[in-house]
Structures are given as structure tokens and as C-alpha cells.
Amino acid sequence: MSRKHILHMLTPLAHMSPFDVNMALDAGFDAVVPYVGVGPGEVTGLVQDAIFSRPPDAGIDTGIFIGGKDVSLALDMFDAARKAMVPPFQVSVFADPAGSFTTAAAMVAKVEKALEKKFERGLKDTSIAVFGATGVVGFCTAVIAAKEGAKVTIIGHDGVERVQKVADEIKARFGAGVEAEDGSTEAKKTALAENAEVILTAAKAGVQVISKAQLSAAGKLLIASDVNAVPPAGIEGLAVNANSDPLEGTKAVGIGPLAVGNVKYKVEFGLFKRMIEAEKTVTFDFQDAFSFAREIAK
């Protein structure tokens, strides 16, 4: 008997992301069922309903997706889902809150590839400044880069207090050290840019974070990348389709949001495909997304 591939999509928000629903169906799931307003305490019951409704050998045909817009909450729900398994009753689990795991993975993988190809170096010991690190993509980007040995600084547009809390959380949860800095004025952002070899912006769509003047002042800069495709660009002068292209007024290269997004799309789609095609159950978080992004980034 041919069983349906079923994906149960859990989110603490009022709505499941249409982006993720479309992606899962296009990847090949036969049925996608959203569950909204789900708290961490409800994950165990939902997962066990899913695992016990099918025989153990159908676990590979059943998946759990964790969405939302909070990295820590998504990871808590991800852990709860994994702990809810009762072997041999198990299913696959994939977390990607607000697409942050796959987007951050794509951005860091593109930067790593550009460092290797253009400058013959890697992420280790590279000074990376992350603007927008209190958001989900910036948070994940900082974690991935720091775990790869980069010297990561996360910068707060409204002062240092909120980003210091993020830095503390990254240290406590992942054991990765990042520095927190105040970027609340143009002068402070300029000073931070001057010390960065890589600038990454992950602020809200349509917000310019770094100006051309600040880029020109960044004498150590090798790469600048942004995930915002909505005008104005997060980095002034960075084309949306830039793919390790020279960045005007600097000696650096730029990676635009479409180049990042192309890899992000392939990673999320590809991980959904791997869930469907796996011969045994799998679990995917941001580290798995980064490993996949490294395979396909050019």
C-alpha cells in the first residue's frame, strides 16, 4: 500500500507561513496540515498523536515542521518534538522559524564561499559585524558564524541592552561567544564598520542600515551582504542580484538578497525533499541547513 506523505506544521503564531506551506507542497508532500497558536507544552501531545496513528514503518512518511518567529522558542519546540518520540514510533522533524534557519544558513554559506574564492580564507578568525541581530535571521546568522570560529559582533540599532541579551542567550544556549555593541548613531555604525571584514545586514525590510559613506570608511571590508530585497536596500548601493560582485566605492564584494535567497530556497525545498525521500526518520535544525547550504553555495 502506498502511504501519503503527511506534514504537520506547528506554529505559536496565529497563522502558518504561506511561504512554508507552498514550499512543502511543491517539494512533494501530499498533505500539509497547519496547527496555529501551539505552545511548547502542546508539542508532545500533537507529535504523539501523529506517531501512534500510523505503524512504525510509516514514520518516514510523517513529518513535523516547526515555524514561528522566535528562534529560541522554535528550538524548544524542536527539542520537545524529538523527546516525544517513543521508538520504534518516530517521525521526522524540521525547524525553520520565519525561514530564519535556511536564510541564515544561505547567507553564511555564500559569504564563506566568497571568502574562499576571492580572498583564499575561511570564516575562522574573520571579523563579522551583524546588523539586525535581534531579529530571527540576524540571530541565527550570528550563531552559525560564531560556531564556525568567526569573530562576531552583533549591533543594536537602539543601543546595546537588547543585543547584549541576545549575546548572553547565544553563549548560554550554544556555547558560542559574540560581542554586543551599540549602533544607535551613524557615527557608532561607522566606527563598527571600520573594524569589520564582513558586514551582514538582516534588519527589517525596507530599512537602510549602512550608507555608501560608511562602506567607503570600512577599509578592512572584504564582503558585504544583505537579506532585504525591499527598497531601499539595507546596504546602500548593493544590487539585489549582486553575487560576489565588486561593491562600488570599496575594495570589497557584495552579495545581494536574491543571491542569498536563491540558496535559501534550494535549502528549504531540499530539506523538505530529504524528509520525503529519507529511508529513516531525520531531524533538521539550523546546523543541518548550514551543512546543506555549504553543499550548494557557489
BALOBA-1460 file (C-alpha; in Angstrom, 3 decimals):
// residues 298
<rec num="1" residu="m" x="0.000" y="0.000" z="0.000"/>
<rec num="2" residu="s" x="1.310" y="3.432" z="-0.946"/>
<rec num="3" residu="r" x="1.084" y="5.800" z="2.013"/>
<rec num="4" residu="k" x="0.589" y="9.530" z="1.804"/>
<rec num="5" residu="h" x="3.419" y="11.827" z="2.829"/>
<rec num="6" residu="i" x="1.861" y="13.975" z="5.569"/>
<rec num="7" residu="l" x="3.422" y="17.095" z="7.110"/>
<rec num="8" residu="h" x="2.045" y="18.526" z="10.362"/>
<rec num="9" residu="m" x="3.103" y="22.199" z="10.607"/>
<rec num="10" residu="l" x="3.221" y="23.713" z="14.103"/>
<rec num="11" residu="t" x="3.489" y="27.424" z="14.892"/>
<rec num="12" residu="p" x="2.942" y="29.502" z="18.046"/>
<rec num="13" residu="l" x="1.609" y="32.303" z="15.830"/>
<rec num="14" residu="a" x="-1.945" y="32.944" z="14.650"/>
<rec num="15" residu="h" x="-1.092" y="31.842" z="11.099"/>
<rec num="16" residu="m" x="1.247" y="29.378" z="9.454"/>
<rec num="17" residu="s" x="3.515" y="30.978" z="6.865"/>
<rec num="18" residu="p" x="2.074" y="30.594" z="3.329"/>
<rec num="19" residu="f" x="5.693" y="30.519" z="2.095"/>
<rec num="20" residu="d" x="6.406" y="27.355" z="4.085"/>
<rec num="21" residu="v" x="3.075" y="25.739" z="3.120"/>
<rec num="22" residu="n" x="3.753" y="26.325" z="-0.584"/>
<rec num="23" residu="m" x="7.322" y="25.118" z="-0.276"/>
<rec num="24" residu="a" x="6.321" y="21.880" z="1.455"/>
<rec num="25" residu="l" x="3.632" y="21.060" z="-1.091"/>
<rec num="26" residu="d" x="5.875" y="21.883" z="-4.035"/>
<rec num="27" residu="a" x="8.567" y="19.640" z="-2.538"/>
<rec num="28" residu="g" x="6.159" y="16.723" z="-2.718"/>
<rec num="29" residu="f" x="4.154" y="16.354" z="0.486"/>
<rec num="30" residu="d" x="0.682" y="15.001" z="-0.283"/>
<rec num="31" residu="a" x="-0.952" y="16.757" z="2.648"/>
<rec num="32" residu="v" x="0.119" y="19.715" z="4.769"/>
<rec num="33" residu="v" x="-1.841" y="20.428" z="7.959"/>
<rec num="34" residu="p" x="-1.221" y="23.674" z="9.896"/>
<rec num="35" residu="y" x="-1.651" y="23.914" z="13.671"/>
<rec num="36" residu="v" x="-1.622" y="27.507" z="14.957"/>
<rec num="37" residu="g" x="-1.263" y="29.007" z="18.415"/>
<rec num="38" residu="v" x="0.744" y="25.980" z="19.553"/>
<rec num="39" residu="g" x="2.738" y="26.371" z="22.763"/>
<rec num="40" residu="p" x="5.731" y="24.241" z="23.803"/>
<rec num="41" residu="g" x="3.563" y="22.334" z="26.265"/>
<rec num="42" residu="e" x="1.286" y="21.146" z="23.466"/>
<rec num="43" residu="v" x="4.012" y="19.755" z="21.208"/>
<rec num="44" residu="t" x="4.318" y="16.358" z="22.907"/>
<rec num="45" residu="g" x="0.625" y="15.570" z="22.600"/>
<rec num="46" residu="l" x="0.432" y="16.585" z="18.944"/>
<rec num="47" residu="v" x="3.563" y="14.637" z="17.991"/>
<rec num="48" residu="q" x="2.416" y="11.518" z="19.807"/>
<rec num="49" residu="d" x="-0.984" y="11.726" z="18.112"/>
<rec num="50" residu="a" x="0.909" y="11.714" z="14.828"/>
<rec num="51" residu="i" x="3.293" y="8.869" z="15.634"/>
<rec num="52" residu="f" x="0.734" y="6.488" z="17.130"/>
<rec num="53" residu="s" x="-1.795" y="6.904" z="14.316"/>
<rec num="54" residu="r" x="0.435" y="5.006" z="11.860"/>
<rec num="55" residu="p" x="2.549" y="1.849" z="12.146"/>
<rec num="56" residu="p" x="6.260" y="2.294" z="12.943"/>
<rec num="57" residu="d" x="7.346" y="1.779" z="9.340"/>
<rec num="58" residu="a" x="5.201" y="4.783" z="8.326"/>
<rec num="59" residu="g" x="7.316" y="7.144" z="10.408"/>
<rec num="60" residu="i" x="9.355" y="8.073" z="7.349"/>
<rec num="61" residu="d" x="6.120" y="9.205" z="5.668"/>
<rec num="62" residu="t" x="5.186" y="11.573" z="8.503"/>
<rec num="63" residu="g" x="6.837" y="14.897" z="9.265"/>
<rec num="64" residu="i" x="6.640" y="17.684" z="11.838"/>
<rec num="65" residu="f" x="7.570" y="21.249" z="10.854"/>
<rec num="66" residu="i" x="8.229" y="23.955" z="13.479"/>
<rec num="67" residu="g" x="7.599" y="27.550" z="12.410"/>
<rec num="68" residu="g" x="7.022" y="30.857" z="14.195"/>
<rec num="69" residu="k" x="9.210" y="33.944" z="14.559"/>
<rec num="70" residu="d" x="11.225" y="33.155" z="17.677"/>
<rec num="71" residu="v" x="14.444" y="31.162" z="17.348"/>
<rec num="72" residu="s" x="14.671" y="30.043" z="20.970"/>
<rec num="73" residu="l" x="11.019" y="29.092" z="21.156"/>
<rec num="74" residu="a" x="11.290" y="27.132" z="17.897"/>
<rec num="75" residu="l" x="14.320" y="25.264" z="19.216"/>
<rec num="76" residu="d" x="12.465" y="24.484" z="22.457"/>
<rec num="77" residu="m" x="9.565" y="23.115" z="20.403"/>
<rec num="78" residu="f" x="12.007" y="21.200" z="18.203"/>
<rec num="79" residu="d" x="13.561" y="19.580" z="21.288"/>
<rec num="80" residu="a" x="10.105" y="18.784" z="22.678"/>
<rec num="81" residu="a" x="9.137" y="17.112" z="19.397"/>
<rec num="82" residu="r" x="12.259" y="14.945" z="19.396"/>
<rec num="83" residu="k" x="11.735" y="13.941" z="23.026"/>
<rec num="84" residu="a" x="8.110" y="12.994" z="22.277"/>
<rec num="85" residu="m" x="9.213" y="10.034" z="20.152"/>
<rec num="86" residu="v" x="8.574" y="6.547" z="21.530"/>
<rec num="87" residu="p" x="10.811" y="4.201" z="19.490"/>
<rec num="88" residu="p" x="10.052" y="2.474" z="17.231"/>
<rec num="89" residu="f" x="7.325" y="5.114" z="16.766"/>
<rec num="90" residu="q" x="9.219" y="8.079" z="15.332"/>
<rec num="91" residu="v" x="8.734" y="10.791" z="12.686"/>
<rec num="92" residu="s" x="10.941" y="13.391" z="11.010"/>
<rec num="93" residu="v" x="11.212" y="16.943" z="12.397"/>
<rec num="94" residu="f" x="12.324" y="20.157" z="10.668"/>
<rec num="95" residu="a" x="12.517" y="23.591" z="12.341"/>
<rec num="96" residu="d" x="12.775" y="26.823" z="10.339"/>
<rec num="97" residu="p" x="11.093" y="29.734" z="12.174"/>
<rec num="98" residu="a" x="10.279" y="32.558" z="9.737"/>
<rec num="99" residu="g" x="12.686" y="30.903" z="7.323"/>
<rec num="100" residu="s" x="15.493" y="32.108" z="9.571"/>
<rec num="101" residu="f" x="17.451" y="28.858" z="9.744"/>
<rec num="102" residu="t" x="17.599" y="28.399" z="5.983"/>
<rec num="103" residu="t" x="18.119" y="32.114" z="5.241"/>
<rec num="104" residu="a" x="20.933" y="32.484" z="7.766"/>
<rec num="105" residu="a" x="22.494" y="29.254" z="6.529"/>
<rec num="106" residu="a" x="22.389" y="30.549" z="2.961"/>
<rec num="107" residu="m" x="23.891" y="33.915" z="3.856"/>
<rec num="108" residu="v" x="26.802" y="32.471" z="5.833"/>
<rec num="109" residu="a" x="27.446" y="29.787" z="3.199"/>
<rec num="110" residu="k" x="27.562" y="32.435" z="0.441"/>
<rec num="111" residu="v" x="29.963" y="34.546" z="2.493"/>
<rec num="112" residu="e" x="32.153" y="31.535" z="3.229"/>
<rec num="113" residu="k" x="32.297" y="30.648" z="-0.461"/>
<rec num="114" residu="a" x="33.195" y="34.226" z="-1.415"/>
<rec num="115" residu="l" x="35.937" y="34.336" z="1.224"/>
<rec num="116" residu="e" x="37.427" y="31.142" z="-0.192"/>
<rec num="117" residu="k" x="37.187" y="32.098" z="-3.859"/>
<rec num="118" residu="k" x="38.026" y="35.813" z="-3.663"/>
<rec num="119" residu="f" x="40.354" y="36.005" z="-0.675"/>
<rec num="120" residu="e" x="41.628" y="32.446" z="-0.093"/>
<rec num="121" residu="r" x="40.470" y="32.312" z="3.513"/>
<rec num="122" residu="g" x="37.583" y="30.959" z="5.576"/>
<rec num="123" residu="l" x="35.223" y="32.085" z="8.308"/>
<rec num="124" residu="k" x="37.609" y="31.280" z="11.158"/>
<rec num="125" residu="d" x="39.003" y="34.449" z="12.780"/>
<rec num="126" residu="t" x="37.184" y="36.687" z="10.275"/>
<rec num="127" residu="s" x="35.685" y="39.808" z="11.881"/>
<rec num="128" residu="i" x="31.956" y="39.826" z="11.114"/>
<rec num="129" residu="a" x="29.550" y="42.618" z="12.062"/>
<rec num="130" residu="v" x="25.879" y="41.600" z="12.119"/>
<rec num="131" residu="f" x="23.292" y="44.380" z="11.998"/>
<rec num="132" residu="g" x="19.757" y="43.298" z="12.873"/>
<rec num="133" residu="a" x="20.795" y="40.504" z="15.236"/>
<rec num="134" residu="t" x="17.730" y="40.871" z="17.473"/>
<rec num="135" residu="g" x="15.664" y="39.519" z="14.568"/>
<rec num="136" residu="v" x="15.442" y="35.823" z="13.777"/>
<rec num="137" residu="v" x="17.710" y="35.837" z="10.701"/>
<rec num="138" residu="g" x="20.380" y="38.009" z="12.309"/>
<rec num="139" residu="f" x="20.324" y="35.883" z="15.471"/>
<rec num="140" residu="c" x="20.844" y="32.665" z="13.504"/>
<rec num="141" residu="t" x="23.474" y="34.227" z="11.265"/>
<rec num="142" residu="a" x="25.474" y="35.265" z="14.321"/>
<rec num="143" residu="v" x="25.218" y="31.783" z="15.848"/>
<rec num="144" residu="i" x="26.288" y="29.947" z="12.684"/>
<rec num="145" residu="a" x="29.231" y="32.274" z="12.017"/>
<rec num="146" residu="a" x="30.403" y="32.194" z="15.641"/>
<rec num="147" residu="k" x="30.246" y="28.398" z="15.771"/>
<rec num="148" residu="e" x="32.485" y="28.350" z="12.690"/>
<rec num="149" residu="g" x="35.130" y="30.366" z="14.512"/>
<rec num="150" residu="a" x="34.376" y="33.864" z="13.205"/>
<rec num="151" residu="k" x="34.823" y="36.883" z="15.484"/>
<rec num="152" residu="v" x="31.204" y="38.040" z="15.529"/>
<rec num="153" residu="t" x="29.902" y="41.385" z="16.733"/>
<rec num="154" residu="i" x="26.141" y="41.915" z="16.926"/>
<rec num="155" residu="i" x="24.976" y="45.509" z="16.735"/>
<rec num="156" residu="g" x="21.850" y="47.090" z="18.198"/>
<rec num="157" residu="h" x="20.188" y="49.967" z="16.376"/>
<rec num="158" residu="d" x="18.542" y="51.058" z="19.653"/>
<rec num="159" residu="g" x="21.514" y="50.656" z="21.962"/>
<rec num="160" residu="v" x="23.399" y="47.748" z="23.449"/>
<rec num="161" residu="e" x="20.890" y="46.416" z="26.002"/>
<rec num="162" residu="r" x="18.812" y="44.171" z="23.716"/>
<rec num="163" residu="v" x="21.769" y="42.811" z="21.744"/>
<rec num="164" residu="q" x="23.626" y="42.073" z="24.988"/>
<rec num="165" residu="k" x="20.713" y="39.851" z="25.991"/>
<rec num="166" residu="v" x="20.992" y="38.127" z="22.598"/>
<rec num="167" residu="a" x="24.732" y="37.654" z="23.105"/>
<rec num="168" residu="d" x="24.105" y="36.176" z="26.560"/>
<rec num="169" residu="e" x="21.492" y="33.804" z="25.148"/>
<rec num="170" residu="i" x="23.802" y="32.681" z="22.322"/>
<rec num="171" residu="k" x="26.515" y="31.944" z="24.872"/>
<rec num="172" residu="a" x="24.180" y="30.067" z="27.225"/>
<rec num="173" residu="r" x="22.371" y="28.009" z="24.577"/>
<rec num="174" residu="f" x="25.101" y="27.376" z="22.012"/>
<rec num="175" residu="g" x="28.352" y="27.966" z="23.851"/>
<rec num="176" residu="a" x="29.367" y="30.475" z="21.178"/>
<rec num="177" residu="g" x="30.824" y="33.843" z="22.110"/>
<rec num="178" residu="v" x="29.711" y="37.012" z="20.315"/>
<rec num="179" residu="e" x="30.301" y="40.652" z="21.211"/>
<rec num="180" residu="a" x="27.438" y="43.140" z="21.603"/>
<rec num="181" residu="e" x="27.850" y="46.757" z="20.515"/>
<rec num="182" residu="d" x="25.809" y="49.946" z="20.333"/>
<rec num="183" residu="g" x="24.951" y="51.041" z="16.780"/>
<rec num="184" residu="s" x="22.343" y="53.638" z="17.669"/>
<rec num="185" residu="t" x="24.058" y="56.535" z="15.846"/>
<rec num="186" residu="e" x="25.598" y="56.924" z="12.415"/>
<rec num="187" residu="a" x="28.970" y="57.690" z="13.984"/>
<rec num="188" residu="k" x="28.880" y="54.484" z="16.032"/>
<rec num="189" residu="k" x="27.904" y="52.432" z="12.986"/>
<rec num="190" residu="t" x="30.755" y="53.995" z="11.024"/>
<rec num="191" residu="a" x="33.260" y="53.092" z="13.735"/>
<rec num="192" residu="l" x="31.980" y="49.497" z="13.828"/>
<rec num="193" residu="a" x="32.101" y="49.226" z="10.036"/>
<rec num="194" residu="e" x="35.725" y="50.405" z="10.041"/>
<rec num="195" residu="n" x="36.740" y="47.331" z="12.044"/>
<rec num="196" residu="a" x="34.708" y="44.775" z="10.093"/>
<rec num="197" residu="e" x="35.965" y="42.434" z="7.396"/>
<rec num="198" residu="v" x="32.428" y="41.252" z="6.696"/>
<rec num="199" residu="i" x="29.231" y="43.276" z="7.157"/>
<rec num="200" residu="l" x="25.924" y="41.408" z="7.246"/>
<rec num="201" residu="t" x="22.581" y="43.200" z="7.491"/>
<rec num="202" residu="a" x="19.355" y="41.464" z="8.453"/>
<rec num="203" residu="a" x="17.194" y="44.354" z="9.531"/>
<rec num="204" residu="k" x="13.501" y="44.860" z="8.726"/>
<rec num="205" residu="a" x="12.579" y="45.021" z="5.054"/>
<rec num="206" residu="g" x="12.881" y="48.481" z="3.530"/>
<rec num="207" residu="v" x="15.312" y="49.856" z="6.125"/>
<rec num="208" residu="q" x="18.724" y="51.189" z="5.049"/>
<rec num="209" residu="v" x="21.288" y="50.213" z="7.674"/>
<rec num="210" residu="i" x="24.635" y="51.028" z="6.064"/>
<rec num="211" residu="s" x="25.299" y="54.026" z="3.782"/>
<rec num="212" residu="k" x="27.782" y="54.321" z="0.935"/>
<rec num="213" residu="a" x="29.835" y="56.686" z="3.093"/>
<rec num="214" residu="q" x="30.068" y="54.071" z="5.834"/>
<rec num="215" residu="l" x="31.116" y="51.435" z="3.305"/>
<rec num="216" residu="s" x="33.817" y="53.736" z="1.957"/>
<rec num="217" residu="a" x="35.125" y="54.214" z="5.505"/>
<rec num="218" residu="a" x="35.367" y="50.457" z="6.040"/>
<rec num="219" residu="g" x="38.980" y="49.999" z="4.952"/>
<rec num="220" residu="k" x="39.199" y="46.358" z="6.087"/>
<rec num="221" residu="l" x="35.986" y="45.325" z="4.377"/>
<rec num="222" residu="l" x="36.059" y="42.195" z="2.201"/>
<rec num="223" residu="i" x="32.369" y="41.305" z="1.853"/>
<rec num="224" residu="a" x="29.025" y="42.984" z="2.495"/>
<rec num="225" residu="s" x="25.735" y="41.084" z="2.290"/>
<rec num="226" residu="d" x="22.078" y="41.904" z="2.895"/>
<rec num="227" residu="v" x="18.861" y="39.847" z="3.022"/>
<rec num="228" residu="n" x="16.455" y="42.739" z="2.370"/>
<rec num="229" residu="a" x="15.010" y="42.728" z="-1.150"/>
<rec num="230" residu="v" x="12.521" y="45.564" z="-0.455"/>
<rec num="231" residu="p" x="13.768" y="49.072" z="-1.386"/>
<rec num="232" residu="p" x="15.673" y="50.812" z="-0.010"/>
<rec num="233" residu="a" x="18.457" y="48.246" z="0.277"/>
<rec num="234" residu="g" x="19.818" y="47.516" z="3.737"/>
<rec num="235" residu="i" x="23.258" y="48.327" z="2.342"/>
<rec num="236" residu="e" x="23.208" y="51.383" z="0.083"/>
<rec num="237" residu="g" x="24.469" y="50.633" z="-3.412"/>
<rec num="238" residu="l" x="24.271" y="46.847" z="-3.050"/>
<rec num="239" residu="a" x="22.324" y="45.438" z="-6.008"/>
<rec num="240" residu="v" x="19.653" y="42.871" z="-5.137"/>
<rec num="241" residu="n" x="21.200" y="40.380" z="-7.573"/>
<rec num="242" residu="a" x="24.872" y="41.002" z="-6.650"/>
<rec num="243" residu="n" x="26.718" y="37.703" z="-6.470"/>
<rec num="244" residu="s" x="30.198" y="38.398" z="-5.103"/>
<rec num="245" residu="d" x="30.378" y="41.401" z="-7.447"/>
<rec num="246" residu="p" x="32.600" y="44.464" z="-6.817"/>
<rec num="247" residu="l" x="30.961" y="46.898" z="-4.413"/>
<rec num="248" residu="e" x="31.179" y="50.472" z="-5.653"/>
<rec num="249" residu="g" x="33.460" y="52.735" z="-3.654"/>
<rec num="250" residu="t" x="35.179" y="49.865" z="-1.851"/>
<rec num="251" residu="k" x="37.682" y="47.067" z="-2.405"/>
<rec num="252" residu="a" x="35.022" y="44.603" z="-1.231"/>
<rec num="253" residu="v" x="32.478" y="42.428" z="-2.990"/>
<rec num="254" residu="g" x="28.757" y="42.404" z="-2.366"/>
<rec num="255" residu="i" x="26.220" y="39.584" z="-2.037"/>
<rec num="256" residu="g" x="22.648" y="40.727" z="-2.556"/>
<rec num="257" residu="p" x="19.381" y="39.302" z="-1.228"/>
<rec num="258" residu="l" x="18.487" y="37.460" z="-4.427"/>
<rec num="259" residu="a" x="21.789" y="35.558" z="-4.386"/>
<rec num="260" residu="v" x="21.167" y="34.636" z="-0.747"/>
<rec num="261" residu="g" x="17.506" y="33.886" z="-1.442"/>
<rec num="262" residu="n" x="18.324" y="31.522" z="-4.292"/>
<rec num="263" residu="v" x="20.352" y="29.334" z="-1.935"/>
<rec num="264" residu="k" x="17.774" y="29.720" z="0.870"/>
<rec num="265" residu="y" x="15.021" y="28.486" z="-1.445"/>
<rec num="266" residu="k" x="17.056" y="25.468" z="-2.511"/>
<rec num="267" residu="v" x="17.938" y="24.608" z="1.088"/>
<rec num="268" residu="e" x="14.375" y="24.714" z="2.433"/>
<rec num="269" residu="f" x="12.988" y="22.905" z="-0.611"/>
<rec num="270" residu="g" x="15.826" y="20.387" z="-0.452"/>
<rec num="271" residu="l" x="15.350" y="19.618" z="3.240"/>
<rec num="272" residu="f" x="11.633" y="19.022" z="2.667"/>
<rec num="273" residu="k" x="12.601" y="16.671" z="-0.183"/>
<rec num="274" residu="r" x="15.038" y="14.860" z="2.079"/>
<rec num="275" residu="m" x="12.276" y="14.349" z="4.650"/>
<rec num="276" residu="i" x="10.102" y="12.758" z="1.992"/>
<rec num="277" residu="e" x="12.829" y="10.610" z="0.439"/>
<rec num="278" residu="a" x="14.629" y="9.515" z="3.622"/>
<rec num="279" residu="e" x="14.904" y="5.807" z="4.332"/>
<rec num="280" residu="k" x="14.833" y="6.529" z="8.062"/>
<rec num="281" residu="t" x="13.480" y="9.456" z="10.066"/>
<rec num="282" residu="v" x="15.549" y="12.652" z="10.104"/>
<rec num="283" residu="t" x="15.770" y="15.859" z="12.141"/>
<rec num="284" residu="f" x="16.868" y="19.212" z="10.696"/>
<rec num="285" residu="d" x="17.771" y="22.429" z="12.524"/>
<rec num="286" residu="f" x="19.947" y="25.420" z="11.573"/>
<rec num="287" residu="q" x="23.146" y="23.375" z="11.652"/>
<rec num="288" residu="d" x="21.731" y="20.899" z="9.143"/>
<rec num="289" residu="a" x="20.538" y="23.812" z="6.999"/>
<rec num="290" residu="f" x="24.059" y="25.257" z="7.005"/>
<rec num="291" residu="s" x="25.622" y="21.917" z="6.068"/>
<rec num="292" residu="f" x="23.237" y="21.689" z="3.098"/>
<rec num="293" residu="a" x="23.815" y="25.323" z="2.106"/>
<rec num="294" residu="r" x="27.553" y="24.691" z="2.042"/>
<rec num="295" residu="e" x="26.989" y="21.873" z="-0.444"/>
<rec num="296" residu="i" x="25.143" y="24.042" z="-2.950"/>
<rec num="297" residu="a" x="26.512" y="27.587" z="-2.488"/>
<rec num="298" residu="k" x="28.585" y="28.798" z="-5.443"/>
